[in-house]
Each structure stands twice: as C-alpha cells, then as structure tokens.
Amino acid sequence: MAAVRICVCGDEGAGKSSLITSLVKDVFVTAKIQSTLPQITIPPSLGTPENVTTTIVDTSALPQERAALNKEIRKSNVILLVYSDHYSYERAGLFWIPHFRSLGVNVPVVLCANKSDLSTSTESAAQVVEDEMLPLMAEFKEVDSCIRTSAREHHNINEVFFLCQKAVTHPIAPLFDSKESALKPAAVSALKRIFYLCDRDQDGHLNDNEIQLFQTKCFSKPLGEDDLNNIKQTISKISPDSVTEKGINQHGFLLLNKVFAEKGRHETIWIILRTFHYTDSLSLKDSFLHPKFDIPPFSSAELSPSGYRFFVDLFLLFDKDNDGGLNPSELSALFAPTPGLPAPWADSSFPSSTVRNEANYITLQGWLAQWSMTTFTSPATTLAYLAYLGFEHPDPRSTTTTALQLTKARKRRKRPGRVERNVLHAYILGGSGAGKSALLDSFLARPFSPTYHPTIKPRTAVNSVELPGGKQCYLILEELGELEPAILENRAKLNACDILVYTYDSSDPDSFSHISDLRAKHPHLDDLPALYVALKADRDKTTQRAEVQPEDYTSGLSMSKPLHVSVTWESISELFVRIAEVAVWPSTGFPKSEEVVGDRTNLYIALGAVVCAGAAFVAIWRRVGKE
C-alpha cells in the first residue's frame, strides 16, 4: 500500500473542517475557518500504519460542488462520513451511502458521530452505538467501523483518522462477515495453511513451543506465560475441546482469529497474514511463489543440498506409519496447503513415473527422484511448491531460490570431459513394439508384462543411478509416443536432452529400419550423444530387413556396437548405468574417429612465446656479431 487517501464527507455544518483543523493544530480552533479546507498530506514518518503517506481531502455538500465531490469520492480509498445530529444521521443512510454506491465506489466507510460534547447527559456512548451505529453497520457492508468524536474537546481526533488509515491498510471486509459473524472462506483457507506450516510436528495441535515460534515470527517477541494462558482460556470458554494437553487445535486457532476480528483487532490478523506473504486479496504474493530465477543457455536447474534436505524432512514427517512409503491419505495431508499435485506430475502419470513400494506407495527414493525431475523440467513449479509447503532458509532475506542451484553450462558436447550435472535426460527412440515401455518399467523395478500396450502420449520414468566410483545421479528416461516426430524437430527440446537411446527389437526383422529411417529424416540428431541398444535379447536373434545390419551400421558410424539386453535379465541395470555414463561423458557417445577440435588458446600462446624468444635470440646474435 503506497498511500491512503481519505475523503471527508457529510452534510454542511457536521464539523468536517473542524475535525481536520483539530488534527492539524492539535487544538480546537475557535476562530471562523473556511468552509472547505485544502487537502493536507501526512508523511509516513508520523507513525502512520504500515508507514504509508496519508492525504486528507475536505469536501462540500453544496449542490453546486457536487461534481468536485464526486471526483474526490472516486479518487479516495476510504471515506470518513461525518454526522452531528439526528437529521444528518438520517441522511447518512438515506442519501450518502446510496450516493457512494451510485458512483460505483467500493471502499470502506468510517462512520463518525461528531460533536459528542453537545449530546445530552442521559445519552451514553453505548446507547449511541446501539441505536445509531450498529443499525447502519448491519444494513451497509461498506461501513467498516464507527466512532464518536468532538473537535471542541479534542476527543478521538487522532483515533478517527487512524481508523481511516487502518480501514485501508488492514481492511476488515476481506476477513470477516459481520452479518454472519464468521470469518470469510478465503481468510479461513489462509489461516488453515498458516496453522499447517506452524504445526511443525504435524500432530494437529500447536504446542507451547510452536506457539512461541509463531509469535516470534509474526510479532518479533515471545508471549509471556500469563498472555499464553489468557489466550488458551479465551478459546476454552468458547470451545473447551479446542485446547488440550497437546496445545491448541486448528479450530481453536480459527476461533482466536475470529475473536480478534469481532473485537476490532483485525490488524493482528493482517500482521499474521502478511508475515506469511499474503496480499490484500488473500492470495500469496506472486513474487513469493515465483521469485526471479533465470537459467542461462545450456544450463539446467537442480535441487541444492538444502532443497533435498527439505524434501527428505517433509517425506519423513508425513510418513506417519513409518512404512517407507506415502499412502494416498499421507500424500493428501502433505499437499494440503497447496493447490494439489503439481500439474507436471499429472502429465507424467504420477506416481507411476517413479519408484514405488510393493503397496504402490511412493518411496523416499521415488519422492526425491520425482522432485529432481520436476526441478529439471519445470523449476518454476518447484519454486512455487517450496513456497506453498513452507521452505524457509535460515537467512530471512533469502528466497526459495536457495533450494535450487544452476549447473555449469554444457556447450560443446563433443569435447572430452565430464558434464557437471546430477540430473540427466534421455530420449528412448525406436519403432512400435521395440520394447521401450518395458524398458521404462524395468528401470522402475516393475515386473515384466508380455501384454503389448502402445504408447500414445509421451511417458517418463525417473530413478537414481549409481555411477562407477559411487556418485549418484538421477536419470530421466522418456519415450515420446506419437509425438516423436514433432519433438525431434524441436531444437529446444533436443538441447535439453543429454542422450538419445536408439532401441530396436533384435527378434523382429523390421524393427531396426525405424532407426535408420529416423536418422536419415533428422540429420541434426547427429549433434547429440547416442547409444544403440538391441532389446529382447532373450529371444532368437534375427536378420534385419535393412540395407545394413545393426553391427555394420554402427561400425560405419565408428560407434560402439549395439548393446544386447533383455528386461528379463538381472543385468539390465548395467544398461541404465551405461546410459548415465554416456550422458555424463557425452564425447563417448559420438563417432570415435571424429577429430575433436579443442580450445587451442594455450597452444597459440606457447607458440607465440617460442617465436618471440627466437626473434630475440637472432637479434642479440646479430648485434654481437657486428661488435
């Protein structure tokens, strides 16, 4: 909120100008003042809520000033409606508020009963509130708050303008329905998410330690023991079951915030909401969900150690039965503060895309693999869900981007050397019936099924692979289905891929021709590392109906011969290691005879130095010879 603009409205003689003058002068001005004062601006340095600049605009109710009045009403973001007697009170509901509505203005209205010094001694403040103010608040939802003032006695002058500021900086309308006497659904949803994030042990209660952490986070100071007990007593009086030995449950937490709203302490609720990055519309800030995170060309995004640690802790926290897997109810509880499963997970047919246990529940290995793939393919999704799920860095100035890291740019794949990546992506190419789907099932340790199911949409499988030397990486295998031709024409998709795996059925004489035809149609595939694999090696090998047999074809390319494997063999795991190895050392996936032109800068420098030294030697030799 950059500024608060208060439009002071009401009948002539209600005391609008006197209220403003009394605020500015800090004393009642007895001398005659002009009927409409020029606007005044209060800088944020004068202790305004949320440190906003406040502008106060006086108006006239005269008919000839109606155009100027309407203009100021439309420009304002809060209206101070002043009345001082029964006639001007009646006009508040019969003319003023309907007039605001007719202008299409939807801003809070603060109702001010001015000149309280003129009221009779028998007319108490409580009676005025009950007889005059509450009926208007019940009839018109725009009325945010009410207050009695007296410019002559300087009574509630600062308070009335503070209420106007608070109506903008801490509005009650988005939080509380006064007619229903209940928190609004959006506020309830936000507060439930906050309760979830503060319930660190996920036992359904905020214990004393969790309450103190919440209090310190929101208000920068702990609660005293008496204050904590008073809060529990307040909740217990309304709902005894909401406070137990374990602490305050979710219903009690919502009740406490309802009490704040009913008592006019809605700024407390706003402090809580804004601490947890909520906007005035009760949505999470876009900058919080989607912080700036640029990925340079030829680089990729991966989870950092703190990111992996967060997802490990999250898995262990919600695996309530300690069976090593997240069942549907545990998964549902984990994603409770989010919009649901990430959209890319639905596209990848989660959880069938990763490792599951015998009960078909996702394991910790599969959980980390799934998030590794999500970060690689859609880092913005991971960042948003880190925010939803409550990732926090020890440094409060840091954002969720600390849970991610960038890989070193991978530019020249043909140059010998290792690619500094922990998440690798392989396209599995091949004709129908080659065995690609069975290969993906085997990668996830699924039992072999002889039934053939053609792949229509792209399908992915992700799992961890241990490279020689013990280093672990995550490998994404993707078969492209009917989108194979379109994806292979998409250079951006190919640039994100680390290796092409050409597969064929060694027992089908027509299988290999798909590969040779594919490479002939897409010659740019030669720019990517490749591996050739003959699947179904447990069956009798047959001669391929192709111009060149697979072994001769790869020899002609100066590539390694096809690896003969079967998903029914235990040694199939060695294939996945080999795919990862070629992806990590991409130069091994290109023709061996191809000369790789490296960076010769150092060679040129050395040659230059030799030439210069030789020239210097010749010059010295000639000079010595002349002497």
MOVEN-V262975 format. One record per backbone hydrogen bond with DSSP energy under -0.5 kcal/mol. NH is the residue of the N-H (numbers start at 1). CO is the residue of the C=O. E is the energy in kcal/mol with one decimal. If there is no record, write none. Layout:
# MOVEN-V262975
nh=NH co=CO e=E
nh=NH co=CO e=E
This chain:
# MOVEN-V262975
nh=4 co=53 e=-3.0
nh=6 co=4 e=-0.6
nh=6 co=55 e=-3.4
nh=7 co=5 e=-0.5
nh=7 co=78 e=-2.2
nh=8 co=6 e=-0.6
nh=8 co=57 e=-2.8
nh=9 co=7 e=-0.7
nh=9 co=80 e=-2.8
nh=11 co=82 e=-0.6
nh=14 co=11 e=-1.6
nh=19 co=15 e=-2.0
nh=20 co=16 e=-1.8
nh=21 co=17 e=-2.7
nh=22 co=18 e=-2.6
nh=23 co=19 e=-1.8
nh=24 co=20 e=-2.3
nh=25 co=21 e=-3.2
nh=26 co=22 e=-1.3
nh=30 co=28 e=-0.7
nh=40 co=56 e=-2.0
nh=42 co=54 e=-4.0
nh=43 co=41 e=-0.6
nh=46 co=43 e=-1.6
nh=47 co=44 e=-0.6
nh=48 co=44 e=-0.7
nh=51 co=48 e=-1.9
nh=52 co=49 e=-1.0
nh=53 co=2 e=-1.2
nh=54 co=42 e=-2.7
nh=55 co=4 e=-3.3
nh=56 co=40 e=-2.7
nh=57 co=6 e=-3.0
nh=58 co=37 e=-0.5
nh=58 co=56 e=-0.5
nh=59 co=8 e=-0.7
nh=65 co=62 e=-1.8
nh=66 co=63 e=-1.6
nh=69 co=65 e=-2.4
nh=70 co=66 e=-2.8
nh=71 co=67 e=-2.0
nh=72 co=68 e=-2.1
nh=73 co=69 e=-2.4
nh=74 co=70 e=-2.1
nh=75 co=71 e=-1.4
nh=76 co=72 e=-1.2
nh=77 co=5 e=-2.0
nh=78 co=5 e=-1.1
nh=79 co=108 e=-2.3
nh=80 co=7 e=-2.3
nh=81 co=79 e=-0.7
nh=81 co=110 e=-2.4
nh=82 co=9 e=-2.8
nh=82 co=80 e=-0.7
nh=83 co=112 e=-2.4
nh=89 co=85 e=-2.0
nh=90 co=86 e=-2.5
nh=91 co=87 e=-1.8
nh=92 co=88 e=-0.9
nh=92 co=89 e=-0.6
nh=93 co=89 e=-0.9
nh=94 co=90 e=-1.9
nh=95 co=91 e=-2.6
nh=96 co=91 e=-2.3
nh=97 co=92 e=-2.3
nh=99 co=95 e=-2.2
nh=100 co=96 e=-2.3
nh=101 co=97 e=-2.0
nh=102 co=98 e=-2.2
nh=103 co=99 e=-1.1
nh=103 co=100 e=-0.5
nh=104 co=101 e=-2.0
nh=105 co=100 e=-1.8
nh=108 co=77 e=-0.6
nh=109 co=142 e=-2.7
nh=110 co=79 e=-2.9
nh=111 co=109 e=-0.6
nh=111 co=145 e=-2.6
nh=112 co=81 e=-2.9
nh=113 co=111 e=-0.5
nh=113 co=147 e=-2.5
nh=114 co=83 e=-2.9
nh=114 co=112 e=-1.0
nh=116 co=149 e=-2.5
nh=118 co=115 e=-1.8
nh=119 co=116 e=-1.1
nh=123 co=120 e=-1.4
nh=124 co=122 e=-1.0
nh=128 co=124 e=-1.9
nh=129 co=125 e=-2.3
nh=130 co=126 e=-2.3
nh=131 co=127 e=-3.0
nh=132 co=128 e=-2.6
nh=133 co=128 e=-1.4
nh=134 co=129 e=-2.9
nh=136 co=132 e=-1.0
nh=137 co=133 e=-2.4
nh=138 co=134 e=-2.3
nh=139 co=135 e=-1.8
nh=140 co=136 e=-2.8
nh=141 co=139 e=-0.6
nh=143 co=140 e=-1.3
nh=144 co=109 e=-2.8
nh=144 co=142 e=-0.7
nh=145 co=109 e=-0.9
nh=147 co=111 e=-1.8
nh=149 co=113 e=-2.4
nh=150 co=155 e=-1.8
nh=155 co=150 e=-2.6
nh=156 co=154 e=-0.6
nh=160 co=156 e=-1.8
nh=161 co=157 e=-1.3
nh=162 co=158 e=-1.9
nh=163 co=159 e=-2.4
nh=164 co=160 e=-1.4
nh=165 co=161 e=-2.3
nh=166 co=162 e=-2.9
nh=167 co=163 e=-2.1
nh=168 co=164 e=-0.8
nh=168 co=165 e=-1.0
nh=169 co=165 e=-2.8
nh=170 co=166 e=-2.9
nh=171 co=168 e=-0.6
nh=175 co=172 e=-1.3
nh=176 co=172 e=-2.6
nh=177 co=182 e=-3.1
nh=178 co=176 e=-0.8
nh=181 co=177 e=-1.4
nh=182 co=177 e=-1.6
nh=184 co=175 e=-2.9
nh=188 co=184 e=-2.5
nh=189 co=185 e=-2.7
nh=190 co=186 e=-2.0
nh=191 co=187 e=-2.6
nh=192 co=188 e=-2.3
nh=193 co=189 e=-1.8
nh=194 co=190 e=-2.0
nh=195 co=191 e=-2.4
nh=196 co=192 e=-2.4
nh=197 co=193 e=-2.3
nh=198 co=194 e=-1.9
nh=199 co=195 e=-1.7
nh=200 co=198 e=-1.9
nh=202 co=199 e=-1.3
nh=206 co=248 e=-2.7
nh=207 co=205 e=-0.8
nh=211 co=207 e=-2.6
nh=212 co=208 e=-2.2
nh=213 co=209 e=-2.1
nh=214 co=210 e=-2.2
nh=215 co=211 e=-2.9
nh=216 co=212 e=-2.5
nh=217 co=213 e=-2.2
nh=218 co=214 e=-2.3
nh=219 co=215 e=-3.0
nh=220 co=216 e=-1.5
nh=221 co=215 e=-0.6
nh=228 co=224 e=-2.4
nh=229 co=225 e=-2.2
nh=230 co=226 e=-2.3
nh=231 co=227 e=-2.1
nh=232 co=228 e=-2.1
nh=233 co=229 e=-2.4
nh=234 co=230 e=-2.5
nh=235 co=231 e=-2.1
nh=236 co=232 e=-2.6
nh=237 co=233 e=-2.1
nh=238 co=234 e=-0.9
nh=238 co=235 e=-0.5
nh=239 co=235 e=-3.1
nh=242 co=239 e=-2.1
nh=243 co=240 e=-1.1
nh=244 co=247 e=-2.6
nh=247 co=244 e=-0.8
nh=248 co=206 e=-1.9
nh=249 co=242 e=-2.4
nh=250 co=204 e=-0.7
nh=253 co=249 e=-2.1
nh=254 co=250 e=-2.2
nh=255 co=251 e=-2.3
nh=256 co=252 e=-2.3
nh=257 co=253 e=-1.6
nh=258 co=254 e=-1.9
nh=259 co=255 e=-2.3
nh=260 co=256 e=-1.9
nh=261 co=257 e=-2.0
nh=262 co=258 e=-2.5
nh=263 co=259 e=-2.0
nh=264 co=261 e=-1.4
nh=265 co=260 e=-3.0
nh=268 co=265 e=-1.5
nh=269 co=265 e=-0.8
nh=270 co=266 e=-2.1
nh=271 co=267 e=-2.2
nh=272 co=268 e=-1.8
nh=273 co=269 e=-2.6
nh=274 co=270 e=-2.9
nh=275 co=271 e=-1.8
nh=276 co=272 e=-1.3
nh=277 co=274 e=-1.6
nh=278 co=273 e=-2.1
nh=279 co=283 e=-2.9
nh=282 co=279 e=-1.9
nh=285 co=277 e=-2.6
nh=288 co=285 e=-0.5
nh=289 co=285 e=-2.1
nh=290 co=286 e=-3.1
nh=296 co=294 e=-0.6
nh=299 co=296 e=-1.8
nh=302 co=405 e=-2.5
nh=304 co=403 e=-2.7
nh=308 co=304 e=-2.5
nh=309 co=305 e=-2.4
nh=310 co=306 e=-1.9
nh=311 co=307 e=-2.0
nh=312 co=308 e=-2.2
nh=313 co=309 e=-2.5
nh=314 co=310 e=-2.2
nh=315 co=311 e=-2.0
nh=316 co=312 e=-2.4
nh=317 co=313 e=-2.1
nh=318 co=314 e=-1.6
nh=319 co=315 e=-1.2
nh=320 co=318 e=-2.1
nh=322 co=319 e=-1.4
nh=326 co=362 e=-2.0
nh=327 co=325 e=-0.7
nh=331 co=327 e=-2.8
nh=332 co=328 e=-2.3
nh=333 co=329 e=-2.2
nh=334 co=330 e=-2.2
nh=335 co=331 e=-2.0
nh=336 co=333 e=-1.1
nh=338 co=335 e=-1.8
nh=345 co=342 e=-1.1
nh=346 co=342 e=-1.3
nh=347 co=343 e=-1.8
nh=348 co=344 e=-1.5
nh=349 co=346 e=-1.3
nh=350 co=345 e=-2.8
nh=352 co=349 e=-1.9
nh=354 co=351 e=-1.7
nh=357 co=361 e=-2.6
nh=360 co=357 e=-2.2
nh=362 co=326 e=-0.8
nh=363 co=355 e=-1.6
nh=364 co=324 e=-0.6
nh=367 co=363 e=-2.8
nh=368 co=364 e=-2.5
nh=369 co=365 e=-2.0
nh=370 co=366 e=-2.6
nh=371 co=367 e=-2.0
nh=372 co=368 e=-2.0
nh=373 co=369 e=-2.3
nh=374 co=370 e=-2.3
nh=375 co=371 e=-2.4
nh=376 co=372 e=-1.8
nh=377 co=373 e=-2.7
nh=378 co=374 e=-3.2
nh=381 co=378 e=-1.0
nh=382 co=378 e=-1.4
nh=383 co=379 e=-2.5
nh=384 co=380 e=-2.1
nh=385 co=381 e=-2.3
nh=386 co=382 e=-2.3
nh=387 co=383 e=-1.7
nh=388 co=384 e=-2.4
nh=389 co=385 e=-2.4
nh=390 co=386 e=-0.5
nh=390 co=387 e=-0.9
nh=391 co=386 e=-2.9
nh=396 co=394 e=-0.8
nh=398 co=395 e=-2.1
nh=402 co=399 e=-1.7
nh=403 co=400 e=-2.0
nh=404 co=401 e=-1.7
nh=405 co=302 e=-2.7
nh=407 co=300 e=-2.4
nh=408 co=420 e=-0.7
nh=410 co=298 e=-3.0
nh=411 co=409 e=-0.8
nh=413 co=411 e=-0.9
nh=415 co=412 e=-0.7
nh=419 co=584 e=-3.1
nh=420 co=418 e=-0.5
nh=421 co=419 e=-2.1
nh=424 co=474 e=-3.1
nh=426 co=476 e=-3.2
nh=427 co=499 e=-2.1
nh=428 co=426 e=-0.5
nh=428 co=478 e=-2.9
nh=429 co=427 e=-0.8
nh=429 co=501 e=-2.7
nh=434 co=431 e=-1.7
nh=439 co=435 e=-1.7
nh=440 co=436 e=-2.1
nh=441 co=437 e=-2.4
nh=442 co=438 e=-2.4
nh=443 co=439 e=-1.9
nh=444 co=440 e=-1.1
nh=445 co=442 e=-1.8
nh=446 co=441 e=-3.0
nh=456 co=454 e=-0.6
nh=459 co=479 e=-2.6
nh=461 co=477 e=-2.2
nh=462 co=353 e=-2.3
nh=463 co=475 e=-1.6
nh=465 co=473 e=-3.1
nh=467 co=465 e=-0.7
nh=467 co=471 e=-3.2
nh=470 co=467 e=-2.3
nh=473 co=465 e=-2.5
nh=474 co=422 e=-3.3
nh=475 co=463 e=-2.8
nh=476 co=424 e=-3.2
nh=477 co=461 e=-3.1
nh=477 co=475 e=-0.6
nh=478 co=426 e=-2.2
nh=479 co=459 e=-2.4
nh=480 co=428 e=-0.6
nh=482 co=456 e=-2.5
nh=483 co=480 e=-1.6
nh=484 co=481 e=-1.4
nh=487 co=483 e=-2.7
nh=488 co=484 e=-2.2
nh=489 co=485 e=-0.7
nh=489 co=486 e=-0.6
nh=490 co=487 e=-1.1
nh=491 co=489 e=-0.9
nh=494 co=490 e=-2.1
nh=495 co=491 e=-2.5
nh=496 co=492 e=-1.3
nh=497 co=493 e=-0.6
nh=497 co=494 e=-0.8
nh=498 co=425 e=-2.7
nh=499 co=425 e=-1.3
nh=500 co=529 e=-2.6
nh=501 co=427 e=-3.0
nh=502 co=500 e=-0.7
nh=502 co=531 e=-2.6
nh=503 co=429 e=-2.9
nh=503 co=501 e=-0.6
nh=504 co=533 e=-1.6
nh=506 co=504 e=-0.8
nh=506 co=535 e=-2.2
nh=508 co=505 e=-1.7
nh=509 co=507 e=-0.6
nh=511 co=508 e=-1.6
nh=514 co=511 e=-1.1
nh=515 co=512 e=-1.1
nh=516 co=512 e=-1.6
nh=517 co=513 e=-2.5
nh=518 co=514 e=-2.1
nh=519 co=515 e=-2.5
nh=520 co=516 e=-1.7
nh=521 co=517 e=-2.0
nh=522 co=518 e=-1.9
nh=525 co=522 e=-2.0
nh=526 co=523 e=-1.7
nh=527 co=524 e=-1.7
nh=528 co=525 e=-1.8
nh=530 co=589 e=-1.9
nh=531 co=500 e=-1.9
nh=533 co=502 e=-3.1
nh=534 co=563 e=-2.9
nh=535 co=504 e=-2.8
nh=535 co=533 e=-0.8
nh=537 co=565 e=-2.3
nh=539 co=536 e=-1.7
nh=542 co=506 e=-2.3
nh=545 co=509 e=-3.5
nh=546 co=544 e=-2.0
nh=553 co=549 e=-2.9
nh=554 co=550 e=-2.5
nh=555 co=551 e=-2.0
nh=556 co=552 e=-2.5
nh=557 co=553 e=-0.9
nh=558 co=555 e=-1.5
nh=559 co=554 e=-3.1
nh=563 co=532 e=-2.4
nh=564 co=562 e=-0.5
nh=565 co=534 e=-2.4
nh=565 co=563 e=-0.7
nh=569 co=566 e=-1.8
nh=572 co=569 e=-1.3
nh=573 co=570 e=-1.1
nh=574 co=571 e=-1.7
nh=575 co=571 e=-0.5
nh=575 co=572 e=-1.2
nh=576 co=572 e=-1.0
nh=577 co=573 e=-1.6
nh=578 co=574 e=-2.2
nh=579 co=575 e=-2.5
nh=580 co=576 e=-2.1
nh=581 co=577 e=-2.5
nh=582 co=578 e=-2.4
nh=583 co=579 e=-1.9
nh=584 co=580 e=-2.2
nh=585 co=581 e=-2.8
nh=586 co=584 e=-0.5
nh=588 co=585 e=-2.0
nh=589 co=586 e=-2.0
nh=590 co=587 e=-1.2
nh=592 co=558 e=-2.8
nh=594 co=591 e=-0.9
nh=597 co=595 e=-0.6
nh=598 co=596 e=-0.8
nh=600 co=598 e=-0.8
nh=604 co=600 e=-2.5
nh=605 co=601 e=-2.1
nh=606 co=602 e=-2.4
nh=607 co=603 e=-2.7
nh=608 co=604 e=-2.3
nh=609 co=605 e=-2.2
nh=610 co=606 e=-2.2
nh=611 co=607 e=-2.6
nh=612 co=608 e=-2.4
nh=613 co=609 e=-2.4
nh=614 co=610 e=-2.6
nh=615 co=611 e=-2.4
nh=616 co=612 e=-2.2
nh=617 co=613 e=-2.1
nh=618 co=614 e=-2.2
nh=619 co=615 e=-2.2
nh=620 co=616 e=-2.2
nh=621 co=617 e=-2.4
nh=622 co=618 e=-2.3
nh=623 co=619 e=-2.0
nh=624 co=620 e=-2.5
nh=625 co=621 e=-2.2
nh=626 co=622 e=-2.1
nh=627 co=623 e=-1.8
